[in-house]
């Protein structure tokens, strides 16, 4: 991903094509994520939404150009569609959130500063007091909240989410919407792949519909018709 300067866009894609084992997964995808906006990717299973996110994150080779225009940290927060937890490891939520937030190995203890920061992160995502819960016993929705807490701290310039509503009930889905709207108000740009078209209509500023290539691109009222 290349850096650069842009007043309006945090991310530009031009002609992004992904091929794997002779199969074209994405063809000539071009789009622009407006700075401070919530940009949604929609489309059927196999349309290439997750593939496109993987290319942006540098997890998959591609042809074409992906250019970021950072103004501050250049940090990307990411919440994957699925996250495998080894149920034989006694890793707590607090341990997981502390792993990348202190120099001292977590096995030697969590510092007071890290513990305070972790508590604030969990409060932010509606899981106060979950520090000592094992990752392995969390519900799908609770795990997704923990992953979002990890992605939001420190504050990213771009937040990427792959099907963030997976495993969430209606109330949690509304909470997610409020959290993403708050992130936007804090100046975080959001790129989200989603099957939840109702949610996309409610909170997205811009929608790109994919079916291995771009089939619609514009405001939700236009792109979702």
Phi, psi and omega in degrees: 000128182269151176267177180165187181236136177207139179283325190256333187244142172264339183209132176235133175240136179224117175061036183288122181232133180236125177238140180218120178052044176082358180253136177272113180272328176217143182228115171053051180275124176232132177198167179225130178263114182291138180301129178080006183256166171253113184252122183255140171254126179233164179153166182289170173304136180084005182285341178108012182297307181294326177297318179296317178298320179297322177295317180297323182279359180079018182265355182213133179291150183208162168255155183108203184222135172235120184232126176261148179237084185280144174248335182226255190287329188072012181279139175249126171265141186222132173241110183286166178291324178220154182216113183280129178247126176286109186285357177269349182263131182276059181269125179271167176300317179298318177301313183299314182288337181275343189307317184255015187241006175209152180283327179294129177305137183301328181296342179264002178119160179254130182292160181298319179297317179294321179297319179295318180294319179297318179299319180293322179297316181290325175299320182297325182259014174078027179233054181297139177080011183270007185304323185264003176289141175285138176304325186292343182255001180288147171288168179300320179292321178294318178298320179296324177294319178297317178297323178292321176301317179297320183289332185270356182225121357291161187303123180277161172276329178226128177251123180247127181231134179249106181053061185292343181278352181301128178083002181258137174281182185300315181297318179292327177296320176294320177300318179300316179300315180296321180295319180290323176296322177294321178299319177298318179297334178276004177089013179271127174279142186235131172239119190228127171269133186207146169265348186276089185291330176298314178296318179300316179299324184285323192239345185281143172271329185213145182229134169244121178265127182246145163214066187072342169218172181284121178253343175199147182204122181163198177297153182308318182297332180271312187288335185264006178281000000 
